[in-house]
């Protein structure tokens, strides 16, 4: 699949996500998440029944805390680290792609890194076609000569 530029760091602040569709990612794409300044990427397909999981709520989860001889209490933990499937509420760790509850299911993860603009190689930049543009009487005209 290669390397793909996703966004500027400023455009993907902590707590945000962006779903990208790149060659080889399938129709649902890949969700790129910023969790507390660390970036993670997950295939946007729930292993349970195929929902676009990266559209789900980013939240925390509950754990039972046992006290000596008493009943357990529930504690809210890991706020912003858990992705909840929009169809069936399965909870997935964004950092690992693994289910919060014991399960053999997991979501494919991808490596994410940041780079300085000057360090990006020309072959990493999106390829674009350019066309001449001219302005006539306050309108912009795009020249798309079919001969080129």
N, C-alpha and C positions, 0 to 999 in steps of 0.2 A: 504494500500500500504506500510506502514511502513517507516522506515528511510533508506536513501541510500546515500552513499558517492559519491559526484559528481566530485570533483577535489580538488587539493591543492589550497589555496588562491592565491599563487604566479602564478598558472597556469590559473587563471581567473581574470585578472587585470581589472580595471575600463574601461568600454567601450566594454568589450568582452562578449561572450555568449558561452554556450555549450548546445547542445541538447543531452539529455540522454533518453535512452529507458530502463525503469524498469518495472517490473511486475505490471500490472494494468494500465499502462499509454497509452495503445493502440499502434498501429503501428507507429504513428507519433512521439510519445514521448513527452517530456516536455523540454521547453527551459528555461535555467537558465541564467539570465542576471546580470551583475555587472554594476549598474548605480551609478557612483560617489562613489563607496565603499559600496553601499547597494545592497544586493542580492534579486532578485525577480525570481519567477518561474511561467511560463504560460503553459497551455496545448497547444500543437503545432497544433491547429486546429482553423482556422478562422470560426467564427460563421455565416458568410455570405454564403460561398459556400465550406467550408472545406479545403482551401489551407493550406499548412504547413506554417503558419504565422511566426513562429520563424525563418524562413529562410529569411524573409523580411529585408529591410533596417532599421537600427536604426538611427533616425534622430530627428528633431524638428518639429514644426508646425508653421503656421502663424495665427495671430489674427489681427482683425481690430481695429485700434485705432482712435477714433473720436476726432477731434479738434473742438474748439468752432466755429461753423458756417462754417467750412470748410469740404472738402471731407475727407473721412477716408483714413488713410494710413495703409499699412500692415507691421506688425512687426514679425520678426522671433524670436520664443521663445522656451524654453524647449529642447534645443539641447541635444541629447543623451537620452531623456526620452520617445520617441515615437517610436513605432514599426509600420512600414507600410506594409500592406499585399502585397505580391509579385504578386497577381493576379489582384486585383481591387483597390489597393492603399488606402484601409481603414486605418485610423490612430487609433492606440490603445495605451493607456497609459500603459507602462510596469508595473508601480507600482500597478495599480488597475485592469487591464484587461478590463477596460471600453473604449468604443469608445470615441474619442475626440469630435465628433459631437453628437448631441442628438439622442440616439437610445436605444432600449431595449436590444440590443445585447451586450454581454460581454464574455470574455474568462475566463475559470476557472483558478484560481490562487492557488498556493501552498505556504506554509510557507517554508522559507529557513533560516538556521542559520549557523554560523561558530562555530567550536570547536577546541580546542587544541588536537593534536594527542593523548596525554596521557589521555585525557578525553573521548575518543571514547570507547564505550563498545565493547567487543569482538563480540557480536551478530550483531553489526552494520557493521563490516568489511565484505567485499565481501568473500563469501565462495569459496574456490578453492580446486581442487584436486591436490595432489602432486604426482610425480612419480620419481623414482630414475633416475639419469642421470650419465653416465660414459663417459670418454674420451678415445678413442683408436686411436693411430696414427694420432693425430691432427684433429679428427672429433668428434663431440658431438653426442651421441646416447641417445635417449629418450627411456626408458624402459616402455612399456605399457603392462604389463602382463595381459591378459584377465581373469586370475584366481582370481585377487584381487577384 
